[in-house]
Amino acid sequence: MKETTKIAIFRGKEIRKLVYKGEWWFSIIDVIAALTDSSIPRRYWTDLKRKVSEEGFSQLYEKIVQLKLPAPDGKLRLTDCANTETVFRIIQSIPSPKAEPFKRWLARVGYERVQEIEDPELATKRTRALYKAKGYPDSWIEKRMRGIEIRETLTDEWKKRKVGGDREYAILTAEISKATFGMTPSQYKKFKNLERENLRDHMDDLELIFSMLGEASTTEIAKNRNTRGFGENKKAAQKGGKIAGDARKKLEIESGKKISTKQNYLSQSPTGRKLTRGKIS
């Protein structure tokens, strides 16, 4: 099953989670930060691991797995993670008035994963609902969902063509972005003044459209040329991105406006503001 990384929210706190071997695995550091309000959750977790080990819960510790999750700088880093059952046991070692509400929240999130396995369309529906709740307009949501589908098609194609994992995916994605917008994703995030946020969640309609064009073009080139391995797919990524980049430049000349905008959705109010070309209204 494809690994999927998402952010869940518990009482305003972000909990990174990852689908691994068909179930949700949660960042233990994030769980501790949500339950304890510790200013240094990593140190709290180090102390808790020592305590758990001393109390003879070695079996619990053995169930913790290091998985790659996005760090504040946007890079994927190995992070201690636990599945729902193990997180429940860890919570028992944390004295917190939030423990019971968190258990209920965790049970619901775990159940949602079971539902999504039985009916994959539920995951899409929940994603749409989340964007809607954040105030994004329907027209933007449609493009974002289409972009997610195109991205998944591309990564599936890379997997078939022997591209090696997340690191190489990130390099190829950077090649597409650089050819499309003249910026790598990390440079684009700085341009938009973003940190941990998902770059595409802060793109407007035209930025999303050109992102999709670059990735869809790359997929088509890889298929038709039957590219194999990282080297050949890097060339396909550059060519696919150039197709989108040339189209972007032509539109900018004809319209007299730049496609890439510094605007983002960080200043959205709870009622939702629409991001428009050049300003937030």
C-alpha positions in Angstrom: 0.0 0.0 0.0 1.2 3.5 -0.9 2.6 5.5 2.0 0.8 8.7 2.6 1.8 11.5 5.0 -0.8 13.9 6.4 -1.2 16.4 9.3 -4.0 15.8 11.8 -5.2 18.4 14.2 -5.9 17.9 17.9 -7.1 21.0 19.7 -5.0 23.2 17.5 -1.9 21.1 17.7 -0.5 19.4 14.6 0.1 15.7 14.7 2.1 14.3 11.8 0.9 10.9 10.7 1.9 8.4 8.1 0.2 5.4 6.5 2.6 2.6 6.9 1.8 -1.1 6.3 -1.9 -0.2 6.0 -2.4 1.7 9.2 -1.7 5.1 10.7 1.5 5.7 12.5 1.9 8.9 14.5 4.8 11.1 15.4 5.4 10.5 19.1 7.1 13.9 19.6 3.9 15.6 18.2 1.7 13.5 20.5 3.7 14.6 23.5 3.6 18.2 22.5 -0.2 18.0 22.2 -0.6 16.3 25.6 2.0 18.1 27.7 2.5 21.5 26.2 6.2 20.9 26.8 8.5 23.5 25.3 11.0 20.7 24.5 8.9 17.6 23.6 11.9 15.8 22.3 13.6 15.9 25.7 10.4 14.9 27.3 10.3 11.8 25.0 13.9 11.0 25.8 13.2 11.0 29.5 10.0 9.0 29.0 11.8 6.4 26.9 14.3 5.9 29.7 11.4 5.6 32.3 9.6 3.1 30.1 12.7 1.0 29.7 13.5 1.1 33.4 9.9 -0.1 34.2 10.4 -3.1 32.0 8.3 -2.1 29.0 11.0 -3.2 26.5 8.3 -4.8 24.3 6.6 -1.3 24.0 9.9 0.3 22.9 10.5 -2.4 20.3 7.2 -1.5 18.6 8.4 2.1 17.9 9.6 2.6 14.4 11.5 5.4 12.8 9.8 6.7 9.7 10.5 9.7 7.5 8.2 12.7 8.2 8.5 16.3 7.0 10.5 18.5 9.5 10.0 22.2 10.0 12.5 22.9 7.3 10.5 20.9 4.8 12.9 18.0 4.6 12.0 14.4 5.4 13.7 13.2 8.6 13.6 10.0 10.5 11.1 10.4 13.4 10.0 8.0 16.2 6.5 6.8 15.3 4.0 4.5 16.8 0.7 2.9 15.6 -2.6 3.5 17.4 -2.2 0.6 19.9 1.3 1.7 20.9 0.3 5.4 21.2 -2.4 4.3 23.6 0.1 2.6 25.8 2.5 5.6 25.7 -0.3 7.9 26.7 -0.8 5.8 29.9 2.7 6.9 31.0 1.9 10.6 30.5 0.0 12.4 33.3 -2.2 14.8 31.4 -5.8 16.0 31.7 -5.9 15.8 27.9 -5.3 12.1 27.9 -8.9 10.9 27.7 -10.0 13.4 25.0 -6.8 12.5 23.0 -7.7 8.8 23.3 -11.1 9.4 21.9 -9.6 11.5 19.1 -7.0 8.8 18.4 -9.6 6.1 18.2 -11.6 8.1 15.8 -8.6 8.8 13.5 -7.7 5.1 13.6 -11.3 4.1 12.7 -11.3 6.6 9.8 -8.3 4.8 8.3 -10.1 1.5 8.5 -13.0 3.1 6.7 -10.7 4.6 4.0 -9.2 1.1 3.3 -12.8 -0.2 2.8 -13.9 2.8 0.8 -10.9 4.8 -0.7 -13.3 7.6 -1.8 -13.8 8.5 1.8 -10.2 9.8 2.0 -10.9 12.1 -0.9 -14.1 13.3 0.6 -12.5 14.1 3.9 -9.7 16.0 2.1 -12.2 18.1 0.3 -14.2 18.8 3.5 -11.0 19.8 5.2 -10.1 22.4 2.5 -13.7 23.6 2.6 -13.6 24.1 6.4 -10.4 26.1 6.0 -12.2 28.5 3.7 -10.8 27.5 0.3 -13.2 28.2 -2.6 -14.7 25.3 -4.5 -13.0 26.1 -7.7 -9.6 26.0 -6.0 -10.4 22.7 -4.2 -11.2 21.1 -7.6 -7.9 22.0 -9.0 -6.0 21.0 -5.8 -7.7 17.6 -5.8 -6.9 17.1 -9.5 -3.3 18.1 -8.8 -3.1 15.5 -6.0 -4.3 12.8 -8.5 -1.8 13.9 -11.2 1.0 13.9 -8.6 0.1 10.3 -7.5 0.0 9.2 -11.1 3.5 10.6 -11.6 5.0 9.0 -8.5 3.4 5.7 -9.5 5.0 6.0 -12.9 8.4 6.7 -11.3 8.1 3.7 -9.1 7.4 1.5 -12.1 10.5 3.0 -13.8 12.9 2.1 -11.0 13.3 5.6 -9.5 14.6 5.0 -6.0 12.4 6.3 -3.3 11.7 9.7 -1.6 15.1 11.3 -2.1 15.1 10.8 -5.8 11.4 11.8 -6.1 12.3 15.0 -4.3 15.2 15.7 -6.8 13.0 15.0 -9.8 10.2 17.2 -8.3 12.8 20.0 -7.9 13.8 19.6 -11.5 10.2 20.0 -12.7 9.5 23.0 -10.4 12.8 24.7 -11.5 11.9 24.3 -15.2 8.3 25.4 -14.6 8.7 28.3 -12.3 12.4 29.0 -12.2 12.5 27.9 -8.5 12.9 24.7 -6.7 10.1 23.9 -4.1 12.3 25.0 -1.2 13.1 28.3 -3.0 9.4 28.7 -3.8 8.5 28.3 -0.1 10.9 31.0 0.9 9.5 33.2 -1.9 6.0 32.7 -0.3 7.4 33.1 3.2 6.3 29.5 4.2 8.0 27.2 6.7 6.4 23.8 7.5 3.3 24.5 5.3 2.5 22.5 2.2 3.6 24.7 -0.7 0.7 23.7 -3.0 -1.9 24.5 -0.3 -0.6 28.1 -0.7 -0.7 28.3 -4.5 -3.4 30.1 -6.4 -5.3 28.7 -9.4 -2.8 29.5 -12.0 0.2 28.2 -10.0 -1.7 24.9 -9.4 -2.5 24.7 -13.1 1.1 25.1 -14.2 2.3 22.6 -11.5 -0.2 20.1 -12.9 1.0 20.8 -16.5 4.6 20.2 -15.6 3.9 16.9 -13.8 1.4 15.6 -16.3 3.9 16.4 -19.1 6.6 14.5 -17.3 4.4 11.5 -16.9 3.5 11.5 -20.6 7.1 11.8 -21.6 8.2 9.0 -19.3 5.5 6.7 -20.6 6.1 7.3 -24.3 9.9 7.2 -24.1 9.8 4.2 -21.7 12.4 5.9 -19.4 14.2 3.7 -16.9 16.1 4.7 -13.8 16.9 8.0 -12.3 19.0 9.5 -15.1 16.5 9.0 -17.8 13.6 10.2 -15.6 15.6 13.3 -14.6 15.8 14.3 -18.3 12.0 13.6 -18.7 11.4 15.8 -15.6 13.4 18.6 -17.1 11.6 18.3 -20.4 8.2 18.1 -18.8 8.9 21.1 -16.6 10.1 23.1 -19.6 6.8 22.5 -21.4 5.0 24.1 -18.5 7.7 26.8 -18.1 7.5 27.8 -21.7 3.7 28.1 -21.4 4.0 30.1 -18.2 6.4 32.6 -19.8 4.1 33.0 -22.9 1.1 33.7 -20.7 3.1 36.2 -18.6 4.1 38.1 -21.8 0.5 38.1 -23.1 -1.1 39.0 -19.8 1.5 41.3 -18.5 1.4 39.6 -15.0 3.7 37.2 -13.3 2.3 33.7 -12.5 4.3 33.1 -9.3 2.9 35.2 -6.5 4.2 35.8 -3.0 0.6 35.6 -1.7 -0.4 32.6 0.5 -3.3 31.5 2.7 -1.6 32.0 6.0 -3.7 35.2 6.6 -7.0 33.5 6.1 -9.7 34.3 8.7 -11.8 31.5 10.2 -14.6 32.5 7.8 -12.2 32.2 4.9 -10.7 34.6 2.5 -10.1 34.0 -1.2 -6.6 34.4 -2.5 -6.7 36.4 -5.7 -4.1 37.5 -8.2 -2.1 40.2 -6.4 -4.0 40.5 -3.2 -6.0 38.6 -0.5 -9.6 39.7 -0.3 
